[in-house]
């Protein structure tokens, strides 16, 4: 005769699971203690983030839920995941690594299977062969719960990062808007942004050349360069960087950005403390306005103070430009441009006619003739320091401020 193997029906399997489930629930506190011991033995840092009482309760609840549903699992009912989702969200909020959380679920699945074998071996050893079919159900349950806990964890982690990012952005905006005098705000910003409350800072305001389509090819927002740390904030038409200087200088900020940025930028002087970032931002915006439209320049305020004075008082500067250089408007545009270019070159060359001639590719006497004509038209003398100051400021006003008193390079908008 040929021996036949009896395959247990789903009902048989459900009955075995029902009996085992009842026996395991009687041992639930013991199984909970056992599982927590194994979790902590494998991951001692677990209890640094999750209080033991809370861990015991959540393990007890989800372990009990899993055991209670064993018989229904055998009949095809999918395991519940509500508790797994709640655990995933809570552990993300507590900062427990996802790897640690998933490891605890794997340990729980193994413990459930081992405990089931124990009770079936003790109560009904003949049913052990039938129980093998249940292994797939146990591990399917574990997989479903692990997937649910991981998805909830990742979603919560993403929400926390977004909320944290929004909070840091709001704190940074408040500092840049000049509200840092509020000691509570500065203290909160120091903790959230990981910046020293009383450190040395500079602010850079950058206008990329390729707005509005993007920041231009190759532009990167460095987080650290040398001894400098950058914290970035994107505004409507500019990029703003708060730079933790340490013992460095604003000139080092310009050097750090030089190879990474194509466009115009204004860099503030060094200021002390987070409370001064509002003033630093304003000074950086003034420095940015000293750049002509489309000019690739990293302008440090300390190097551009006369031009900064012009753009910070646009109406008065426009009047100055009209008053001092207004007589040139009667000339032919090309003739007028030649005189203005000669004046600009002469100022850049520190009053040297020879160097001015070399720069403009003309004879030294030609430079003298043009400057003499400029003096006659403006009624100013290049031999009187006050007149030279007026001409220099008027030239900046002409280049940087329109006739209506609006800065030619545009105001920075937050």
KOLGUGU-588641 format. One line per 5 residues: number of its first residue (from 1); their letters; for each residue y, x, z negated of N, C-alpha, C, CB. Coordinates in steps of 0.1 Angstrom, whole numbers. Last residue first. Glycine has a CB too. Layout:
N
NUM) a) Y:X:Z:Y:X:Z:Y:X:Z:Y:X:Z | ...
END
This chain:
414
414) xxxxx) 913:126:6:900:126:-1:892:114:3:903:126:-16 | 929:144:31:926:131:25:913:132:18:926:120:36 | 956:166:38:942:165:34:940:151:27:937:176:25 | 978:161:66:975:161:51:960:160:49:982:150:45 | 984:183:93:979:171:88:976:172:73:966:167:94
409) xxxxx) 997:203:106:982:204:105:976:193:98:979:217:97 | 1024:196:105:1017:196:118:1002:196:117:1022:207:126 | 1036:173:81:1029:186:83:1022:186:96:1020:190:72 | 1066:156:90:1051:156:87:1045:169:90:1045:145:96 | 1092:156:97:1089:160:84:1075:159:80:1097:152:74
404) xxxxx) 1097:151:123:1098:139:114:1095:143:99:1089:128:119 | 1092:174:135:1106:171:134:1108:159:124:1112:167:147 | 1065:190:117:1071:183:128:1085:179:125:1063:171:132 | 1055:222:106:1061:209:102:1068:203:114:1071:210:90 | 1047:246:116:1038:239:107:1043:225:104:1036:246:94
399) xxxxx) 1066:258:133:1052:259:136:1043:249:128:1047:272:134 | 1090:253:120:1088:249:134:1074:248:138:1096:258:143 | 1085:265:96:1088:251:96:1085:245:110:1102:247:91 | 1084:292:104:1072:285:98:1073:270:98:1070:290:83 | 1110:295:112:1100:296:122:1087:290:116:1098:311:125
394) xxxxx) 1124:291:88:1126:281:98:1115:282:109:1140:284:105 | 1115:313:74:1111:300:69:1113:290:80:1119:296:57 | 1127:333:90:1113:333:88:1108:320:83:1109:344:78 | 1155:327:88:1148:326:101:1133:326:99:1152:339:109 | 1159:330:60:1161:317:66:1154:316:80:1176:314:68
389) xxxxx) 1153:358:58:1145:348:50:1146:334:57:1149:347:35 | 1174:368:73:1160:370:77:1151:360:71:1156:385:74 | 1196:360:57:1194:354:71:1180:356:76:1204:360:80 | 1191:376:35:1191:362:34:1189:355:47:1204:357:27 | 1194:403:47:1181:398:41:1180:383:40:1178:404:28
384) xxxxx) 1209:410:77:1211:404:63:1199:398:58:1223:394:64 | 1201:418:101:1204:429:92:1208:424:78:1216:437:97 | 1199:397:117:1186:403:112:1188:415:103:1177:407:124 | 1221:371:112:1219:385:115:1206:390:109:1231:393:109 | 1228:340:129:1222:347:118:1221:362:122:1208:341:114
379) xxxxx) 1235:322:149:1246:327:140:1240:333:127:1255:315:136 | 1217:316:169:1215:310:155:1226:313:145:1202:315:150 | 1227:330:191:1224:316:192:1223:309:178:1211:313:200 | 1229:357:182:1240:350:187:1239:335:187:1244:355:201 | 1202:362:175:1212:363:165:1225:355:170:1216:377:162
374) xxxxx) 1190:361:201:1186:351:190:1197:351:179:1172:355:185 | 1202:383:213:1205:370:218:1201:359:208:1197:367:231 | 1190:403:198:1205:402:197:1209:388:202:1211:412:206 | 1164:400:205:1167:397:191:1183:395:190:1163:409:182 | 1165:407:232:1161:393:228:1165:390:214:1145:392:230
369) xxxxx) 1173:434:230:1181:424:237:1178:409:233:1180:425:253 | 1152:445:216:1165:445:210:1174:435:217:1172:459:212 | 1131:442:235:1130:435:222:1144:435:215:1121:443:212 | 1141:458:255:1139:444:258:1138:436:245:1127:441:266 | 1139:483:244:1152:477:246:1152:462:249:1159:485:257
364) xxxxx) 1111:487:244:1118:485:232:1132:479:233:1119:499:225 | 1094:467:269:1102:479:265:1109:476:252:1112:483:276 | 1062:451:263:1076:452:269:1083:464:264:1084:439:267 | 1040:440:249:1038:447:262:1052:447:270:1028:440:271 | 1041:431:224:1045:421:234:1044:427:249:1059:417:232
359) xxxxx) 1033:453:209:1025:441:208:1028:431:220:1028:434:195 | 1052:471:216:1038:474:219:1030:461:219:1033:485:210 | 1075:459:205:1074:461:220:1060:463:224:1083:472:224 | 1068:460:178:1070:447:184:1068:449:199:1083:441:181 | 1069:488:174:1056:481:173:1057:467:179:1052:480:158
354) xxxxx) 1097:491:179:1087:498:187:1073:491:186:1086:513:182 | 1110:476:159:1111:472:174:1101:479:182:1125:476:178 | 1099:464:129:1098:476:138:1099:472:153:1085:484:135 | 1098:444:111:1111:448:116:1110:460:125:1120:450:105 | 1071:439:106:1079:444:96:1092:450:101:1071:454:87
349) xxxxx) 1056:426:125:1056:441:126:1066:447:116:1060:445:140 | 1061:400:120:1048:405:117:1047:420:117:1038:400:128 | 1088:399:129:1085:397:115:1071:402:111:1086:382:112 | 1083:404:157:1091:413:149:1089:412:134:1106:411:152 | 1068:381:163:1062:395:164:1070:405:156:1061:399:179
344) xxxxx) 1086:361:159:1074:361:152:1068:375:152:1064:351:157 | 1106:368:179:1110:368:164:1097:369:156:1118:355:161 | 1091:366:202:1096:379:198:1100:379:184:1109:382:207 | 1086:338:202:1074:348:201:1079:362:197:1067:348:214 | 1112:329:205:1105:326:192:1093:335:191:1100:311:193
339) xxxxx) 1118:338:230:1126:343:219:1119:340:206:1140:335:219 | 1099:325:246:1099:340:246:1107:345:233:1106:345:259 | 1106:298:242:1093:303:237:1093:319:236:1081:299:246 | 1130:297:256:1130:295:242:1117:300:235:1131:279:239 | 1121:301:282:1130:311:276:1130:309:261:1144:308:282
334) xxxxx) 1106:278:285:1099:291:286:1108:302:280:1097:294:301 | 1125:257:282:1114:259:273:1107:272:273:1103:248:276 | 1159:267:283:1147:264:291:1135:266:282:1147:272:304 | 1178:256:254:1173:266:264:1162:260:272:1169:279:257 | 1184:239:234:1191:237:246:1186:247:257:1206:240:243
329) xxxxx) 1170:248:212:1164:236:219:1171:234:232:1165:224:210 | 1183:267:198:1174:272:208:1169:260:217:1163:279:202 | 1197:254:177:1204:258:190:1195:262:201:1214:268:186 | 1177:251:157:1180:240:166:1188:244:178:1188:230:158 | 1171:269:138:1166:272:152:1170:261:162:1151:274:152
324) xxxxx) 1185:259:115:1185:273:119:1182:275:133:1176:281:110 | 1181:230:116:1194:236:114:1195:251:119:1198:236:99 | 1154:226:120:1163:221:130:1177:228:128:1165:206:128 | 1143:239:97:1140:244:111:1150:239:121:1126:239:115 | 1155:224:77:1158:238:78:1155:243:92:1150:246:68
319) xxxxx) 1143:199:82:1157:200:83:1161:215:84:1164:194:70 | 1116:206:76:1120:202:89:1135:203:92:1115:187:91 | 1119:212:49:1116:223:58:1119:219:73:1101:226:57 | 1124:187:38:1135:197:37:1132:209:47:1136:203:23 | 1100:175:45:1112:170:50:1124:180:50:1116:157:41
314) xxxxx) 1079:192:33:1080:190:48:1094:185:53:1069:181:52 | 1072:211:11:1084:203:12:1087:200:27:1096:211:5 | 1049:224:16:1049:215:4:1062:207:3:1047:224:-8 | 1054:239:38:1046:227:40:1046:218:28:1031:231:44 | 1070:260:26:1075:252:37:1067:239:38:1074:259:51
309) xxxxx) 1054:271:7:1066:265:3:1071:256:14:1077:276:-1 | 1035:282:24:1031:271:15:1043:264:10:1023:277:3 | 1049:302:36:1045:291:45:1041:279:36:1033:295:54 | 1053:319:13:1064:313:20:1060:301:29:1071:324:29 | 1024:323:6:1033:316:-3:1046:311:5:1038:325:-14
304) xxxxx) 1000:334:15:1008:325:24:1018:317:16:998:315:31 | 985:348:-3:989:355:9:998:347:18:977:360:17 | 978:329:-21:987:340:-26:992:349:-14:979:349:-35 | 961:312:-7:975:307:-10:984:319:-14:974:298:-22 | 943:323:20:945:323:6:959:321:2:940:337:1
299) xxxxx) 928:308:47:941:311:42:940:311:27:951:301:47 | 910:316:73:907:314:59:920:318:51:894:322:54 | 912:303:105:918:311:95:913:306:81:934:310:95 | 915:294:136:904:298:127:910:308:117:892:305:135 | 935:266:145:935:281:142:923:284:132:948:285:135
294) xxxxx) 938:239:148:928:247:157:927:261:154:932:245:171 | 971:239:136:959:231:141:951:240:151:964:219:148 | 978:267:114:981:259:125:969:251:130:987:268:137 | 977:266:79:970:270:91:975:261:102:955:268:89 | 989:255:57:996:266:63:989:271:76:998:278:53
289) xxxxx) 972:237:47:982:232:56:990:243:62:991:223:48 | 956:253:30:951:248:43:961:243:52:941:237:40 | 974:255:9:970:267:16:965:263:30:960:276:9 | 974:229:0:986:235:5:983:247:13:996:238:-7 | 947:228:-9:952:219:2:965:224:8:953:205:-2
284) xxxxx) 948:246:-30:940:249:-18:944:240:-6:925:247:-22 | 965:232:-47:969:245:-42:961:249:-29:969:256:-52 | 948:210:-53:961:208:-47:966:221:-40:971:203:-57 | 927:224:-65:924:216:-53:937:214:-46:917:203:-56 | 940:233:-88:934:243:-78:932:236:-65:921:249:-84
279) xxxxx) 945:210:-101:957:218:-97:952:228:-86:963:226:-108 | 919:202:-107:928:193:-99:940:201:-93:933:182:-108 | 909:222:-123:904:221:-109:913:212:-101:890:216:-109 | 915:226:-150:925:230:-140:920:228:-125:928:245:-142 | 893:220:-165:904:211:-165:915:214:-155:910:211:-179
274) xxxxx) 875:241:-162:873:229:-154:885:220:-154:860:221:-159 | 892:273:-164:886:261:-169:885:249:-160:894:256:-181 | 918:288:-148:910:289:-159:905:275:-164:917:296:-171 | 919:298:-113:924:290:-124:914:291:-136:926:275:-120 | 929:318:-86:919:316:-97:926:308:-107:915:330:-103
269) xxxxx) 944:301:-57:943:312:-67:932:309:-78:957:315:-73 | 924:284:-31:934:285:-42:934:298:-49:931:273:-52 | 923:284:3:916:289:-9:927:291:-20:909:302:-6 | 916:265:32:926:270:22:919:273:10:937:259:20 | 905:269:66:902:268:52:914:272:43:890:275:48
264) xxxxx) 893:260:98:905:263:89:901:261:75:917:254:93 | 865:274:114:875:264:112:886:269:104:869:252:106 | 833:282:107:842:282:118:852:271:117:835:282:132 | 814:301:84:823:289:87:832:292:98:831:286:74 | 801:324:77:794:311:76:802:299:81:789:309:62
259) xxxxx) 816:346:75:805:347:84:797:333:85:795:358:81 | 835:338:54:839:344:67:828:343:78:843:358:66 | 828:332:29:828:321:39:830:326:53:839:311:36 | 830:356:15:817:349:15:816:338:26:814:342:2 | 856:362:18:846:371:24:833:364:25:845:384:16
254) xxxxx) 868:341:3:871:342:17:860:351:24:885:348:20 | 858:349:-22:854:336:-16:856:336:-1:862:324:-23 | 871:373:-26:856:373:-24:851:360:-19:849:377:-37 | 896:364:-30:894:372:-18:879:372:-15:900:386:-19 | 895:354:-56:895:344:-45:893:351:-31:908:337:-44
249) xxxxx) 871:376:-73:885:372:-69:884:361:-58:893:384:-65 | 849:377:-103:853:379:-89:867:374:-86:843:373:-79 | 837:371:-127:847:382:-127:852:385:-113:842:394:-134 | 834:337:-120:830:348:-129:841:358:-130:816:354:-125 | 839:317:-102:842:330:-98:836:341:-107:857:332:-98
244) xxxxx) 826:290:-88:825:297:-101:827:312:-99:812:293:-109 | 843:269:-67:836:282:-68:837:288:-82:842:291:-57 | 840:239:-51:844:245:-63:836:258:-65:842:235:-75 | 849:229:-19:839:237:-26:846:242:-39:835:250:-18 | 850:203:4:856:209:-8:846:217:-15:863:198:-17
239) xxxxx) 857:196:38:847:199:28:854:206:16:835:209:34 | 873:167:53:873:181:49:860:183:40:885:185:41 | 875:141:58:878:150:69:877:164:65:891:146:75 | 864:128:35:864:121:48:866:131:59:876:111:48 | 843:153:18:853:143:18:854:137:32:867:148:13
234) xxxxx) 817:167:-1:822:163:13:832:151:11:810:158:22 | 815:193:-22:817:179:-21:823:176:-8:827:174:-33 | 795:219:-38:802:213:-26:804:198:-28:793:216:-14 | 798:248:-55:794:234:-57:802:226:-47:797:229:-72 | 787:282:-55:795:271:-49:789:258:-52:795:273:-33
229) xxxxx) 791:312:-73:783:300:-71:792:289:-66:777:295:-85 | 790:347:-67:797:334:-66:788:323:-66:807:334:-55 | 780:372:-65:782:367:-78:789:354:-79:789:377:-86 | 764:365:-35:767:376:-44:768:370:-58:781:382:-40 | 765:332:-33:767:343:-25:772:354:-34:777:341:-13
224) xxxxx) 749:300:-35:752:313:-42:754:324:-31:741:317:-52 | 750:280:-17:750:276:-31:754:289:-39:737:271:-35 | 768:275:14:760:283:5:761:278:-10:765:298:6 | 764:255:39:771:254:26:764:263:16:773:239:21 | 769:266:72:760:264:61:769:263:48:749:275:60
219) xxxxx) 772:262:106:779:261:93:769:258:82:790:250:94 | 758:262:131:757:274:122:764:273:109:761:286:129 | 781:243:148:769:250:148:769:261:138:766:255:162 | 799:218:129:799:229:138:786:237:137:810:238:135 | 798:196:114:804:207:108:804:220:117:798:211:95
214) xxxxx) 805:167:135:797:175:125:805:187:121:784:180:132 | 822:151:149:807:151:152:799:159:143:806:156:166 | 849:149:146:840:143:136:826:144:138:844:129:134 | 850:185:138:850:171:134:853:162:145:861:170:122 | 848:212:144:841:203:153:841:189:147:827:208:155
209) xxxxx) 860:230:127:866:228:140:860:216:148:865:241:148 | 863:219:93:856:225:104:863:221:117:841:220:104 | 883:227:67:883:217:78:876:223:90:898:213:82 | 880:231:32:876:236:46:877:224:56:863:242:46 | 892:244:3:892:231:11:891:236:26:905:223:9
204) xxxxx) 881:258:-26:883:260:-12:882:247:-5:872:270:-6 | 891:269:-58:887:258:-49:890:261:-35:895:244:-54 | 879:289:-84:888:287:-73:883:275:-65:888:300:-64 | 877:297:-120:873:290:-108:884:291:-97:871:275:-111 | 862:308:-149:873:310:-139:868:304:-126:875:326:-138
199) xxxxx) 853:286:-177:851:296:-167:863:298:-158:839:294:-159 | 850:267:-197:861:275:-197:860:287:-188:864:280:-211 | 826:254:-191:838:246:-193:850:254:-192:837:239:-206 | 804:265:-166:810:268:-179:823:261:-180:812:283:-180 | 782:241:-152:793:250:-150:800:252:-163:803:244:-140
194) xxxxx) 763:220:-146:758:234:-151:769:244:-148:745:238:-144 | 769:195:-142:770:204:-131:766:218:-134:785:204:-126 | 765:183:-167:759:178:-155:759:187:-144:766:165:-151 | 781:199:-185:767:198:-187:760:193:-174:764:188:-198 | 807:197:-173:801:210:-176:786:209:-177:807:216:-188
189) xxxxx) 810:169:-174:809:176:-161:803:190:-163:823:177:-154 | 813:166:-202:802:159:-195:800:166:-181:805:144:-193 | 836:181:-206:824:185:-213:812:179:-206:824:180:-228 | 855:167:-191:852:181:-188:839:185:-194:864:190:-193 | 854:142:-205:851:143:-191:847:157:-187:862:138:-181
184) xxxxx) 864:149:-230:851:144:-228:846:145:-214:851:129:-233 | 890:159:-224:880:168:-229:866:163:-228:883:171:-243 | 910:153:-198:901:145:-207:890:154:-212:896:132:-200 | 918:170:-179:925:171:-192:917:163:-203:939:167:-192 | 907:163:-155:900:172:-163:906:174:-177:898:185:-157
179) xxxxx) 917:148:-134:915:142:-147:907:150:-157:907:129:-145 | 922:157:-108:931:161:-119:929:155:-132:945:159:-115 | 904:154:-89:916:145:-88:925:147:-100:911:130:-89 | 884:171:-96:892:175:-84:905:166:-83:884:174:-71 | 872:156:-117:879:169:-119:888:173:-108:868:180:-121
174) xxxxx) 863:134:-102:873:132:-113:880:145:-116:866:126:-126 | 844:146:-85:856:139:-80:867:138:-90:853:126:-74 | 825:154:-104:833:164:-96:845:158:-90:824:170:-85 | 817:129:-113:823:138:-122:831:149:-115:812:144:-131 | 806:119:-89:817:112:-95:824:121:-105:812:99:-102
169) xxxxx) 785:137:-84:796:136:-74:808:129:-81:792:128:-62 | 769:132:-106:775:145:-105:787:145:-95:765:155:-100 | 762:105:-100:769:108:-112:776:122:-111:760:108:-124 | 748:109:-76:760:100:-76:769:103:-88:756:85:-76 | 727:125:-85:736:130:-75:749:122:-75:729:130:-62
164) xxxxx) 715:106:-102:720:119:-108:730:125:-99:709:128:-111 | 707:87:-84:716:83:-94:723:96:-101:710:75:-105 | 689:103:-69:701:97:-62:711:93:-73:697:84:-55 | 670:110:-88:678:121:-81:691:115:-75:669:127:-71 | 661:85:-95:668:93:-105:676:104:-99:657:99:-114
159) xxxxx) 649:77:-71:660:69:-76:668:77:-86:655:56:-82 | 629:97:-69:639:96:-58:652:88:-63:634:89:-46 | 614:90:-91:620:103:-90:631:103:-80:609:114:-87 | 605:65:-83:614:66:-95:621:79:-95:606:64:-108 | 589:72:-62:600:63:-60:610:64:-71:595:48:-59
154) xxxxx) 570:88:-75:579:94:-64:591:85:-62:571:96:-51 | 558:70:-93:564:82:-98:574:87:-87:554:93:-101 | 547:51:-75:557:47:-85:565:59:-90:551:39:-96 | 528:68:-62:539:61:-54:550:57:-64:533:49:-47 | 512:75:-84:519:85:-77:531:79:-69:510:93:-67
149) xxxxx) 501:51:-92:510:58:-102:518:69:-94:501:65:-112 | 487:44:-69:498:35:-74:507:43:-83:492:23:-81 | 468:64:-67:478:62:-56:490:54:-61:471:56:-44 | 455:59:-91:462:72:-90:472:71:-78:452:83:-86 | 443:34:-86:453:36:-97:461:49:-95:446:36:-111
144) xxxxx) 426:41:-65:437:31:-63:448:32:-74:431:17:-64 | 410:60:-77:418:64:-66:430:54:-64:410:65:-53 | 397:45:-97:405:57:-101:415:61:-90:397:69:-105 | 383:28:-81:393:23:-90:403:34:-94:386:17:-103 | 366:46:-68:376:38:-60:387:33:-69:369:26:-53
139) xxxxx) 351:54:-90:361:64:-84:370:57:-74:353:75:-76 | 337:31:-95:345:37:-106:356:46:-99:336:45:-115 | 324:26:-71:334:16:-76:343:23:-86:327:4:-82 | 307:47:-69:317:46:-59:328:37:-64:311:41:-46 | 290:42:-91:298:54:-91:310:53:-81:290:66:-88
134) xxxxx) 273:21:-88:286:18:-94:295:30:-94:284:13:-108 | 249:30:-79:258:23:-70:272:21:-75:252:10:-66 | 238:39:-103:244:49:-93:253:42:-83:232:56:-86 | 227:18:-116:241:22:-120:247:31:-110:241:27:-134 | 201:18:-109:210:8:-103:224:11:-105:207:-6:-109
129) xxxxx) 191:39:-125:191:40:-110:201:30:-103:177:39:-105 | 196:27:-151:203:38:-146:203:40:-131:198:51:-153 | 180:7:-161:191:3:-152:199:15:-146:200:-6:-159 | 163:18:-180:158:14:-167:168:10:-156:148:2:-169 | 179:20:-203:177:32:-194:171:29:-180:168:42:-201
124) xxxxx) 198:3:-219:189:-1:-208:187:10:-199:195:-13:-201 | 212:16:-240:208:2:-241:198:-2:-231:221:-7:-239 | 216:43:-234:212:39:-248:206:25:-248:224:40:-257 | 224:43:-208:212:51:-212:207:47:-225:216:66:-212 | 247:28:-210:235:22:-202:223:30:-206:238:23:-187
119) xxxxx) 263:45:-225:259:32:-230:247:26:-223:271:22:-230 | 265:68:-208:260:69:-221:255:56:-227:271:74:-230 | 276:58:-184:262:64:-184:256:64:-198:262:78:-177 | 301:52:-194:292:41:-189:278:46:-189:297:37:-175 | 311:77:-200:309:67:-211:299:56:-207:322:62:-216
114) xxxxx) 313:88:-175:304:94:-184:301:85:-196:310:107:-190 | 332:71:-163:319:72:-158:309:78:-167:319:81:-145 | 354:76:-180:349:62:-179:334:63:-174:357:54:-170 | 358:103:-176:354:99:-189:348:85:-188:366:99:-199 | 367:103:-149:354:110:-153:349:105:-166:357:125:-153
109) xxxxx) 391:89:-152:380:84:-143:367:90:-147:383:86:-129 | 405:106:-169:402:93:-173:390:87:-165:414:84:-172 | 409:128:-152:401:130:-165:396:116:-170:409:137:-176 | 425:116:-133:412:121:-129:403:123:-141:413:135:-122 | 447:111:-149:440:100:-143:426:104:-139:448:93:-132
104) xxxxx) 456:137:-155:452:128:-166:444:116:-161:464:123:-174 | 464:146:-130:452:152:-136:447:143:-148:456:166:-142 | 486:130:-126:474:127:-118:462:134:-124:476:132:-103 | 503:143:-145:500:128:-146:487:125:-138:512:120:-140 | 505:169:-135:499:166:-149:495:152:-150:510:170:-160
99) xxxxx) 518:164:-111:504:170:-111:498:168:-124:506:186:-109 | 543:155:-118:533:145:-112:519:151:-112:537:142:-97 | 556:165:-150:552:168:-136:541:158:-131:546:182:-135 | 578:144:-168:564:150:-167:561:153:-153:554:140:-173 | 602:132:-171:602:145:-165:588:152:-165:611:154:-172
94) xxxxx) 605:106:-179:604:116:-189:603:130:-184:591:113:-197 | 606:93:-155:618:93:-163:618:103:-174:620:79:-169 | 579:96:-148:590:103:-139:603:103:-147:592:94:-126 | 567:81:-167:565:95:-167:575:103:-159:550:99:-163 | 575:55:-159:579:60:-172:578:76:-172:571:54:-183
89) xxxxx) 564:52:-134:578:51:-135:583:58:-148:583:37:-135 | 536:54:-141:542:63:-131:557:63:-132:539:59:-117 | 533:32:-158:531:45:-163:538:55:-154:516:48:-165 | 538:10:-140:547:12:-152:545:26:-157:544:2:-163 | 516:14:-123:529:15:-118:539:18:-129:533:3:-110
84) xxxxx) 495:9:-141:496:23:-135:510:25:-129:486:24:-123 | 499:-17:-146:501:-8:-157:502:6:-151:489:-8:-167 | 494:-28:-121:507:-30:-127:509:-20:-138:508:-44:-133 | 470:-28:-107:478:-16:-107:491:-17:-115:481:-11:-93 | 436:-39:-108:450:-41:-110:458:-28:-111:453:-50:-123
79) xxxxx) 411:-34:-82:416:-32:-96:431:-35:-97:414:-17:-100 | 398:-61:-63:405:-49:-64:411:-47:-78:416:-49:-53 | 365:-74:-64:379:-76:-68:386:-63:-69:380:-84:-81 | 338:-71:-59:347:-69:-48:362:-71:-52:344:-78:-37 | 320:-72:-80:320:-83:-71:331:-82:-60:322:-96:-79
74) xxxxx) 327:-49:-94:314:-50:-87:313:-61:-77:303:-51:-97 | 351:-57:-105:351:-47:-94:338:-47:-86:353:-33:-100 | 342:-74:-124:348:-80:-113:350:-70:-101:362:-86:-117 | 331:-55:-142:322:-65:-136:329:-71:-123:318:-76:-146 | 355:-40:-149:344:-34:-142:335:-44:-135:335:-27:-152
69) xxxxx) 377:-48:-163:376:-53:-149:364:-47:-142:388:-50:-141 | 377:-35:-187:375:-49:-187:373:-55:-173:388:-55:-193 | 382:-8:-179:369:-12:-184:367:-27:-183:367:-7:-199 | 410:-11:-172:400:-6:-163:385:-10:-167:401:9:-161 | 421:-19:-196:422:-27:-184:411:-23:-174:436:-26:-178
64) xxxxx) 415:3:-213:410:-10:-216:410:-20:-204:417:-17:-227 | 431:22:-200:417:24:-201:410:11:-204:414:34:-212 | 456:11:-204:451:12:-190:436:15:-190:458:23:-182 | 458:11:-232:460:-1:-224:454:0:-210:475:-4:-223 | 453:37:-241:445:26:-246:446:14:-237:450:23:-260
59) xxxxx) 474:50:-228:460:54:-224:451:42:-229:456:67:-231 | 496:39:-241:494:37:-226:480:40:-222:504:46:-219 | 491:47:-268:492:33:-264:490:30:-249:505:27:-268 | 491:75:-266:479:68:-271:480:53:-267:479:69:-287 | 518:80:-258:506:83:-249:494:76:-253:504:99:-250
54) xxxxx) 532:71:-280:534:64:-267:522:67:-258:547:68:-260 | 523:89:-299:521:75:-301:522:67:-288:531:69:-311 | 532:114:-287:518:111:-289:515:96:-291:512:119:-301 | 557:114:-262:553:113:-276:539:108:-277:563:103:-283 | 559:137:-236:554:123:-239:550:122:-254:542:119:-230
49) xxxxx) 566:163:-236:574:153:-228:571:139:-231:573:156:-214 | 549:177:-251:563:181:-252:572:171:-245:565:195:-246 | 524:168:-244:530:162:-256:545:166:-258:522:164:-268 | 518:186:-223:520:171:-220:528:165:-232:506:165:-219 | 513:212:-227:527:208:-226:529:193:-224:533:215:-215
44) xxxxx) 485:215:-225:491:215:-238:506:210:-238:491:228:-245 | 462:204:-207:477:205:-204:484:204:-217:481:193:-194 | 437:203:-217:439:209:-203:453:211:-200:433:199:-193 | 441:192:-242:434:205:-241:436:211:-227:419:203:-243 | 452:168:-235:461:178:-241:454:191:-241:463:174:-256
39) xxxxx) 430:155:-223:443:156:-215:451:168:-221:451:143:-216 | 411:154:-244:408:162:-231:421:164:-223:398:154:-223 | 425:138:-262:421:152:-266:419:160:-253:409:152:-275 | 426:114:-248:439:121:-251:436:136:-255:446:114:-263 | 399:107:-247:406:110:-235:419:118:-237:410:97:-227
34) xxxxx) 394:103:-274:386:113:-267:394:117:-254:372:108:-263 | 410:82:-280:412:95:-287:405:106:-279:406:94:-302 | 398:63:-263:412:67:-262:415:80:-268:421:56:-268 | 373:61:-274:374:66:-260:389:70:-258:370:56:-250 | 379:49:-298:373:62:-298:374:69:-284:358:61:-302
29) xxxxx) 390:24:-290:399:34:-297:393:48:-297:400:30:-312 | 367:14:-276:379:17:-269:388:27:-277:387:4:-266 | 342:4:-281:344:18:-284:358:23:-279:334:27:-278 | 341:-21:-272:339:-19:-286:343:-5:-291:325:-23:-290 | 343:-15:-245:355:-21:-252:354:-20:-267:358:-35:-247
24) xxxxx) 317:-7:-240:328:3:-239:340:-2:-246:331:7:-225 | 303:-32:-242:300:-21:-251:311:-10:-252:286:-14:-247 | 314:-46:-221:315:-51:-234:313:-40:-245:306:-63:-236 | 306:-29:-199:321:-31:-202:323:-36:-216:327:-41:-192 | 279:-32:-199:284:-19:-202:299:-20:-206:283:-10:-190
19) xxxxx) 278:-59:-192:272:-55:-205:278:-42:-209:257:-55:-204 | 290:-58:-167:296:-67:-177:291:-62:-191:291:-81:-174 | 274:-41:-152:287:-36:-155:293:-45:-166:296:-38:-143 | 251:-56:-150:250:-43:-157:264:-39:-161:243:-33:-147 | 262:-78:-136:257:-80:-149:256:-67:-157:243:-87:-148
14) xxxxx) 269:-65:-112:280:-71:-120:275:-73:-134:285:-84:-114 | 244:-59:-102:253:-48:-106:264:-53:-115:259:-42:-93 | 234:-84:-98:227:-75:-107:237:-65:-112:215:-69:-101 | 253:-92:-78:252:-100:-91:245:-91:-101:244:-113:-89 | 247:-75:-57:260:-74:-64:260:-81:-77:271:-80:-55
9) xxxxx) 213:-64:-62:223:-72:-56:236:-70:-64:219:-87:-57 | 195:-33:-58:202:-43:-67:212:-51:-60:208:-36:-79 | 167:-29:-39:181:-27:-39:188:-37:-48:187:-27:-25 | 136:-16:-46:144:-28:-47:159:-24:-48:140:-37:-60 | 114:-1:-24:125:1:-33:134:-12:-34:133:13:-29
4) xxxx) 78:-2:-22:91:-7:-17:102:-4:-28:91:-22:-13 | 49:16:-11:59:12:-22:72:8:-16:61:23:-32 | 22:4:7:35:11:7:44:6:-3:41:10:21 | -12:8:0:0:0:0:12:9:0:0:-10:-12
END
